[in-house]
Amino acid sequence: MTDTSETRADPSSLPKSDKEVPEKRTGAANGKAVTPLKTLSGSQTLVRGLDVLEAVAAGATNLAALCEMLDLNRSTMHRLATTLVGQRYLSFAPRVGYSLGPKLLELGYQARAQMSLQRVARDHIETLAASTGDTVHLGILDGSRAFYLDKISGSRRVEISSRIGERQPLRSTGLGKALILDESEARWRELYAYEDREGTPYEVSLDLWLRRMHGYAAAGYALDLEENEDRIRCVAAPVRDAANQIVGAVSVSSAAQYMDDARMQVMAQEVRNTARMISLNLGWQDDSRQNLPRAAKRR
């Protein structure tokens, strides 16, 4: 019979002085005892929370089953489960019990997208860096910033200050602009205003930036005209998935002396072609008709 007593439990009635003692951890998936880690209380709580997730994934759906599987007392287990439900890592339904929550689905999807994008793109961006002699970046949208997933340094003696794992502004970087080409003008205005409020230095006016963004969206690539780093120019293009959504971007960066206007136009085609090849490997279909809704959205 399913234990439903947790539906009647009031978290405020639980003993606050309930003393937790170190216990034997049991692997949820295989039932084998695991030697306890000598950790601080905060880390211990984190490990126990992860154990709860594994136990629920293995089929423990009520407090009684979780307590038995993880060898924890009822009040401790209730406190952990309640916190995980509140943070959406677990879901709870009366007479059904606990299940993995929507937050895990979101994180799993993001992890899958990031890992598969890096794996699929690596050979293509290495080839682009070798053929151009310039530095190539791969990035994704991370909230209101561009997150650099990968970087291949070029053969020229040009130092680009970016680093893998770094978050950069959207409005001033070629990569950032390419990541938001499908957004509406209203969203572009919001992002521009956000970076103003953050105090990010930028010399291009909103009106000029919007005109450029409309042009970039129509062309399918974006430029950084020494806007983010002195004497560094960049050409970037978006990467799309099977649903025609922008899931990343590729850019080529070099010193302005190697990247005049004429070469930037040539680079635009090479970068777009690299982004296209990565997109095809992600399941995107090369159908120009897919872009029609995007154009209507920006009006």
Salt bridges, closest charged atoms under 4 A:
ASP3 OD2 - ARG74 NH2 3.59
GLU20 OE1 - ARG48 NH1 2.26
GLU20 OE2 - ARG79 NH2 2.96
GLU23 OE2 - ARG48 NE 2.86
ASP51 OD1 - ARG25 NH2 2.56
GLU106 OE2 - ARG88 NH2 2.62
GLU106 OE1 - LYS103 NZ 3.87
GLU126 OE2 - ARG122 NE 3.01
ASP134 OD1 - ARG156 NE 2.64
ASP134 OD2 - ARG263 NH2 2.84
ASP142 OD2 - ARG167 NE 2.94
ASP150 OD2 - ARG122 NH1 2.68
GLU166 OE2 - ARG163 NH2 3.65
ASP182 OD2 - ARG240 NH1 2.68
ASP182 OD2 - ARG294 NE 2.78
GLU185 OE2 - ARG189 NH2 3.04
GLU185 OE1 - HIS214 NE2 2.72
GLU190 OE1 - ARG187 NH1 3.01
GLU195 OE2 - ARG145 NH1 3.92
GLU195 OE1 - ARG171 NE 3.13
ASP196 OD1 - ARG171 NH1 3.02
GLU226 OE2 - ARG233 NE 3.79
GLU227 OE1 - LYS177 NZ 2.67
GLU227 OE2 - ARG212 NH1 3.73
ASP230 OD2 - ARG231 NH1 2.82
ASP261 OD1 - ARG233 NH1 2.86
ASP286 OD2 - ARG276 NE 2.81
ASP287 OD2 - ARG289 NH2 3.02
